[in-house]
Amino acid sequence: MTDLFSPLTIKKITLRNRIGISPMCQYSAQDGFATDWHLAHYGAFAQGGAGLVTIEATAVEPEGRISPDDLGLWKDEQIGALASVASFIKAQGAVPGIQIAHAGRKASTRNPWAQPGKPAPLAKKEGGWIPKGASAIAFDQGWPVPEELIEDELNTLAQAFAETARRAAEAGIEWLEIHMAHGYLLHSFLSPLSNKRTDDFGGGLNNRLRFPLMVAKAVRKAWPQDLPLAARLSCTDWASEGGWDLESSVALSRHLKSESFDLIDCSSGGSLAKAEIPLGPGYQLPFSEAIRRQAQIATAGVGMITEPAQADQTIRNQQADVALLGRAMLRNPHWPHAAALALHHKEPVMAPQYSRA
């Protein structure tokens, strides 16, 4: 039976187990360049035994950063620093992945510890910029109204995603994920809550899918055919009415599968600043299970997966093909080793330098 420590092969890449690191922003880059922090941070996860280490949301253009401290890969000069991180991850036996993204109307914010509590916009005089989005609708009260993107800009952005994918491959990244979730640019086109356009990119579902699929097609052409390609979706806006939902996510997943995508990373939320989300262990796993079954595509489950038995059952029960962990790995980068002991798995997953422990 397939379990948490079963390998997973997609295209020419094999994960040594089904434990993945969810992309988590570190707000520690310098002008988009990876730093020593990223090498130490992601290297620890790889040493700790994870199968997949996904590097945080990495901007396809400077204005696509959530904050000025975000990672970026919008120019060739940024490849080298990222390549060092990817090389170290791979040397520890993990697969180096990356999430490429554009923050859209949620761009130009302070990093979380600059204003604890909730994200806060960064004014232009403080180094911020005017964000752009699907429609001229602010994310929340007190947030700037974004400029609505015109069609020529959409074509340019699709190419920016493709060029970022090319640079990622040159840096030695072996698993690519497009960020289509959490209220950022591509999700803002998908959700009727943030997309009020009256052109070919707004209105009915097919029109709202148009730009994200344009990006998907461009990236598919630029990214090596023999390496895994994934997308992260917010499978629901958690809106009481009128929002993006699971049914729409299944439809998009089917489209992505037809474009030779390999996996859907199933998250939720992000379009509404005050959504009521029923948090609890594994609360998003019904989404990954449904998309896996209905769209017939591999999925990753994420969201309050913290215990070894819970993660193992996620795989055994076919709720997802990969269990993604976030905060649990921040607390203990060697979580996979602890899980192997708890689940009586005989294969070592800890770096040999640490095996005496």
C-alpha positions, 0 to 999 in steps of 0.5 A: 500500500502507498504510504507517506514514505513511498516514493513518487515519480512524476516525469523523470523526477522521483520524490524519496517520500510523499513529504513536501515543504509548502512554499512559505515566504521568508521576506529575506531577499535583497532586491529579489536575490536569494541570500544566505538565509535561504540556503540555511532555511531550505537546506535544513528541510532537505537535510531533515528528510523531506522529499520535496522542498518548495522555495517560496513565492518568487516574483516574475517582475518587481511589481509582482512582489508581495513586499520589497523583501520577496524573492524574485527571478525576473532577471538572469542575474538572480539565477546564480544565487538561487542555483546555490540553494537548489544545488544544496537541496538536491545534494541532500537527496530532496527535490528542489521546487519553486513557486512562481508568482505575481501578487497582483492587488495584494502587492506592495505590503510591509513584511509581517514583522514590520507591522505584526497582526495583519498585512499592511500596504506599503506607501509609495513614499516608503518604497512601495508601488501602485499594485495592478489587478484584474479589476480596480477593486481594493483588497480591503478597506485602507488598501490601494485601488489597483490599476486594472491590467489591459490586454497588452499587459496581460500578454507581457505578464504571461511571457514574464511567467514563462521567462521566470520558468526558464530561469528556474530550470537554468538554476537547477529547479526540478519542480515548478508550481504556478501560484494561482491562489490566495487572492494574488494576481491569477486568483484575482482573475479566477474569482468573481469577487475580484474580477468585474471585467467586461472584456474577454477576461471577465464575466463567465467562468471560461472568460475568467479562466482565460488569463490564468490558462494563457499563463499556464500555456506560456509556462508549459512551453518554457518549462522542460517537458520532462520535469513536473509542473504544478499549480496551487489553487485556492479551491474556495474563497470561503464566500457565503455567495458568489465566490470561486468554489470547488466546482470551478476548481475542478473545471480549472484542474481539468483544463490544466491537466489537458495542458500537461500539468502534473499536479494540483496543490490544493489550498483555499482562501485569500480573496476575502480579508474577513472570510470565515474559514473552518480551521481544523486539522486537515481542513483542506483535504476534502478539496485535494481528494475531490480534485484528485478523483474528479479531475483525475490528476495528482494532488497535494494536500496542505493545511494543518497537517501536523502529526505523522499518523495524520500525514500518513493517512492522507496518503493511504486514504488517497486524499492526496499524493503529497502531504505538504507541511508548513508551520510544523516544519518551521518548528522542526525541520527534522519532522520527517525523521521523527515521522519515520520513527513514529511510523516505524519506517525502517529507512533512514531519512536523516542526513548522515552527519546527524545520524548519531542522534 
